[in-house]
Amino acid sequence: MPVICYAVERLPRYDAGFYDPVRASMSKVAELRVPPRDARAFEVPAGHLFRIVCADGPQVGDLNLWHSHDLNERFFSGKTRQLHASHLTTGDRLWSNLPGLRPMATITYDTLGWYGWDQDGAGVHDVIGTRCDPYTNRLLNGVDYHRCCHSNLTRALADARQLSLAEAQAHVHDVLNVFMCTGFTPDTHRYFMKASPARPGDFIELFAEIDLLAALSACPGGDCGSSHSDDVAACYPLLVEIFAPSAETLRGWTSPAVNGYTWP
């Protein structure tokens, strides 16, 4: 009989009584557009919210997160997958890597939450894929392509923190594939993608549990319904909106502490 690997009952429950008033009081303080086949970095202070919005057409985005004061603490997609599921939605958290292992962000709204699982077993917003990268593309296709999400995220981080590409690349990590529709084939269990159901106006919204540096790539695969790592697919920009809630709704709230484990 299958056994669930992690008993997650002790994880903090999603507290709608806290997040709903925060959402109701928020006002936009900044926005930026991520051009097609490119990436941008942005900061989100703890206690603020940010939305990734499908702006002009169906478009997948690859999201990296770091603790803005320490790039060594970053989003841990594998542990997030184990603690929640292969695809994320409202109430799920994005966890940081070891040794911190704390919530970096909490999903507070997802306009694609209705999608669930389709007839192919696919869902939206996955943490099972990595990010398209020029090394795999060269390995499989023998072609150098410089607008893969890995490349875009590397350049965005380098620009944001005045790093060399080599220094920045070491900090780029597996992503939350925003708006991406993916699953595993039932016969061979191979990872597949299909056209994203996202349409203009759709968004995923996250609450920053700690001070965040984020980077978002508008994937060269567009809606990832046909190809990626090339200039074939129709691609669209993504909009990032950052919101501040009222101070009253954050009264008594503090960022989560890093994990309490200590070596003997």
N, C-alpha and C positions, 0 to 999 in steps of 0.2 A: 504494500500500500504506500502511496506517496506520502511524504512527511514534509510539511512546510518548514523551511530551514530556520526561519527566525520567528519567534513568538513576539509579535510587535504590540501586544496589548499594553505594555508599559510605556510606549511612546506617548508623548503629549498629544491629546486629541486636538483636532481642529476646533478652535474656539470661535464660533460664529458670533458669540456675544462680544468678543473683542474686535474681530476683524470687520464685522458689518458696520459698526459706528465709525471705525477708521475710514472705511471706504466712503461712507456717506458724507464725511466731512472734508474729503480731500479736494485739493485744487491743483491745477496743472502749474508747474513751475519751470518746466523745460521740455523741449522736444528736439529730436534730430531725425533725419532721414538717412537710411542706409542705402546707397545706390546699388543697383543690380550688379551681381558678380563682384561685390566689394564688401568691406566690413568697416565698422566704426566702433570705437571704444567710448564708454561713458561711465560716469560715477553715479551711484545711488546711495545717499546717506542712510544709515540704519533708521528704521521707522518710516521711511518713505516707500512709495509704491512705484512700480513702473509697468507699462504695458508695451507689448510688442504687437503691432497692428498690421494686419494685411491691408495695405494702402490702396493699390491700384489694380491688382490682379492676384491670382493664386500664387503664393510664393513661400517656399520653405526657408527657415532661418536656423543657423547653427549658433548656439549660445554657449559661451564660456563665462564663468564667474570666478573671481578671486576676492579674497579679503583685501580691501584697498590698501591696507597698511602692511601686508605681508603676502607677496605673490606665491609663497610656498603653501599657503592655505588656499585650496581651490576646490571647485566642484568635483565630487566623486560620483560619477554616473553609475558605476557598478554597485556601490553600496546603496545609492538611492533606488536603483532597480530592485535590490534585494529587500529593502525595507518597505517599498511600496509596490511597484509593478513595472512591467516593461514599458508602459505608456502612462503618462501622468495627467492629472486634472485637478480640479479644485479640491483643496484640503491636503494635497501632497506637498512634501517639502523637498528642497534640493539640499543635500547634505555635503559637508566638506570632507576632505580626505583625512587620513590618519596623520598625526595623532589628534587633530582637533575634533573631528567627527561631531559636528554640531549643525543645526539648521542654518543655512546661509540665506534662504528665501523660502517663502510659503506661497503656493498658488492660491490666490484669493478669488479669481474669477476666470472662467474659460468658456468662451462662446461656442466652442466645439465640444463641450461636455456631453452633448446629446449623442455624439457619434458612437460611442461605445465600441463594440466589436462588430465588424461587418461579416458578410458571408464568406470572405476569404480568411477570416481570423485577424484582420488588420485593425489597428487602432491609430490614434493621433497623438502627437507629442512624445516621441519615443526616446528612451535611454538605452536602446540596444545597439543602434548603429554608432559608428565613431564620428567621422567627418570625412568628406572626400578630401584626398590629399594627393600631391603630385608624385609621391613615391610609389604608391599603389598604382596610380595611373600609368606611370612609366613601366612598372613591372608587368602589368597586364596588357597595355596597349602600345608600349614602346614610343610614347609621345610625351613631350614636356608640355604641361599646361599650367599656367601660373596664376589662375583665378580659382583654384580649388579652395574650399572653405578653410582648410588648414593654412594655406598661404595667406588668405585674406585676414584670418585671425592673427597670424604672426605679424603681418604688417601693421595691423591696427594696434596691437599691444606695443610693438616697437615704437610707433609714433606717440602713443600715450605716455610711455615711460622713458623715452629717449634711450632705448636699448638697441643694440645691434640685432639683425635678423637672427643670428645664431643664438644670442642670449634670449630673445623673445620666444623663439621656437621651443626652447626647453620648457617653457611655462604653458604652452598651448596643450590642451588636454581634451578628453572625450566630452561630448557636448550633450545638451538637451536639443534634440531635433524638433524645433518649434514648427508646428503645422504639418510636419511630415507624417504620411500615412504608410505604415509598414507592418510587417508580420513575418511569419515563417511558413514556408510551404508545408502542407501536411504530409507529403510523401518523403521529401529529402531534408526537410527542416532547414532549408536555406533561407537566408534573409532576403526579403523582397520589398519593393516599394511600389506604390501606385499613386495616381494623381491625388494631390491634397484636396480635401473638401473645402478648404478655406476660401472665403470670398471677401471682397472689399468690405471692411468694417469689422470683420472677425478679429478677435484679440485674445491674448492670454495675459493675465495680470498677476504680478507677484509683489509680495511685501518683503522688503529688505530687512532681514533679521539682524544683519551686521552691516557695517560699512562695506559697500561692494564696488569693485571695478568690474565692469562687464564688457564683453566684446561680442558683437553680433554680425554674422556674415549672411548676406542674401545669396543663397546657394546658386551656383551656376546651373543647377538642374531645374530651376524655376519651381514648378509644382511637383517635380520629381516623378512625373508620370511616364517618362520615356528614357531620359538619359541624365548624366551629370558629368562633370569634369570636361566640359566642352562648351562651345558657343552656340549649340544647336537650339536648346530650349528657349522658349520665351521667358524672360525674367522681368521682375518688377521690384521696385523699392519696398523696403519695410520702414514703418514709422515707429519710433520709440518715443513714448510719452512718460514723463516723470512727474509724480504728484507728491505733494506734502499734505498730511492730514492736520487737523487742528491739534494743538498741544494738549488740549483737554482729553482727547481720546487716547493719548499715549501716557497719561498720568499713571505712574506706578509700573510702567512697562520697562524692561531692560533687555538688552541683547543676551542671547543664550551664552553661557560660559563654554569654554572648550571642554572636551571630555575629561572626566576626572581620573581616568586610569593612570597609575604610576608604576614604574618598573620596580621589582623587588630589589 
